[in-house]
Structure formats: C-alpha cells, structure tokens
Amino acid sequence: MPKAKPSKTDATVLVAVADYFKVLSEVSRLQILACLKSGPMNVMEIAEATGLGQANLSKHLKVLTQAGVLSRQPKGTSAYYEIADPMIFELCELACDRISERVQQQAESLKAFGSKTAIF
C-alpha cells in the first residue's frame, strides 16, 4: 500500500509545532517560565530572579508573548507578565521526566560498563 503524501495542512501544522519548540529551546526563556510559575511579575522582578540583563530579557519576553506563551498586562508604569497557558508546565515536566530517565539509564549503563572493565 503506497504511503500518503503529507498534505499542505500537515506541513503547516508541523511548521507551527517546530516554531513553538524553537521558542522553548532557549535556556533564558525557560528560566523566565520557571520564575513565572509562582505568578505574574514585572520586568524588574523577572530580571532580579533570572539575572538576565534588561535588553536581553525584553527580547525574550517579546518572543514568549508573540508565541502566546506569556500574556502582558500593563499596570501603572509597569507591565506584568504571566503564563498564558499553564499547560506549558505539563509539557516541560514531561520533557524533564524523560530526560531524567535517560540520564539515569546512561548512568546505570556506565556503572555496569565500568565494573566490567575495571583494571585496578
């Protein structure tokens, strides 16, 4: 049976998924998400919590907001950022759990390998 060619819609969806993961592929952005897990913060609070410089932080906040990961609420002279979709934490938790399992498996493999090849 011949394989069906992916439709343009499938390709469009795949591009959107890839773009979403690109947004999450930056350590600084993950730091921002982690500090916003406890609730909304303004730029100064996020800068203090992450150690990121203002210009760098603003760039990452813009990317996260444009991707729909964060929302921005102006309050007085400040803008507060918050997580737009808490599902992001479930996604990150799934990835962290899988990475943790893989690291543990690799450590066990190295330990087994080391005990078989010990020469001392």
C-alpha positions in Angstrom: 0.0 0.0 0.0 1.6 3.4 -1.0 2.2 6.0 1.7 0.0 9.0 1.6 1.8 12.3 0.9 1.6 14.8 3.7 -0.9 17.5 2.9 -0.1 21.1 3.0 -2.1 21.4 6.1 0.0 18.8 7.8 3.1 20.7 6.8 1.7 23.9 8.1 0.9 22.3 11.4 4.4 20.8 11.6 6.0 24.2 11.0 3.9 25.7 13.8 4.9 22.9 16.1 8.6 23.3 15.2 8.3 27.1 15.8 6.7 26.5 19.2 9.6 24.2 20.2 12.1 26.8 18.9 10.6 29.3 21.4 11.2 26.8 24.2 14.7 25.9 23.0 16.4 28.8 24.7 17.6 28.4 28.3 16.8 32.1 29.2 13.2 31.6 28.1 12.9 28.5 30.3 14.3 30.5 33.2 11.6 33.1 32.6 8.9 30.5 32.6 10.2 28.9 35.7 10.1 32.2 37.7 6.6 33.0 36.4 5.3 29.7 37.6 4.6 31.3 41.0 2.6 34.1 39.4 2.8 37.4 37.5 5.9 39.5 37.7 7.1 42.8 36.2 10.3 43.1 34.2 12.4 44.3 37.2 11.3 41.3 39.3 12.0 38.8 36.4 15.4 40.4 35.8 16.2 40.1 39.5 15.0 36.4 39.6 16.8 35.3 36.4 19.9 37.5 36.4 19.2 38.5 32.8 20.0 42.0 31.6 17.1 44.3 30.7 17.7 44.3 26.9 18.2 40.5 26.7 15.2 39.9 29.0 12.9 42.3 26.9 13.9 40.4 23.8 12.9 37.0 25.3 9.7 38.4 26.8 8.7 39.7 23.4 9.3 36.2 21.8 7.4 34.4 24.5 4.5 36.9 24.3 4.3 36.8 20.5 4.2 33.0 20.7 1.3 33.1 23.0 3.2 31.5 25.9 3.0 34.7 28.0 0.5 37.4 28.4 1.4 41.0 29.2 -0.8 43.2 31.4 0.1 46.9 31.8 -0.4 48.1 35.4 0.5 51.7 36.1 4.1 52.4 34.9 4.9 48.7 34.8 3.9 45.7 32.7 3.3 42.4 34.4 3.9 39.1 32.6 2.2 35.9 33.3 1.8 32.4 31.8 -0.9 32.5 29.2 -1.4 28.7 29.2 -0.4 26.7 32.3 -0.2 23.6 30.1 3.3 24.7 29.2 4.4 23.4 32.6 3.0 19.9 31.9 4.9 19.9 28.6 8.1 20.9 30.4 7.6 18.4 33.1 7.1 15.6 30.6 10.4 16.6 28.9 12.2 16.8 32.2 11.0 13.4 33.3 12.0 11.8 30.1 15.5 13.4 30.2 15.9 12.4 33.8 15.0 8.8 32.9 17.5 8.8 30.1 20.3 10.2 32.2 19.6 7.6 34.9 19.7 4.8 32.3 23.0 6.2 30.9 24.5 6.3 34.4 23.5 2.7 35.1 25.0 1.6 31.8 28.3 3.4 32.5 28.4 1.9 36.0 27.9 -1.6 34.6 30.5 -0.9 31.9 32.9 0.4 34.5 32.6 -2.6 36.7 33.3 -4.9 33.8 36.4 -3.0 32.6 38.0 -2.1 36.0 41.7 -2.8 35.9 42.6 -1.8 39.4 
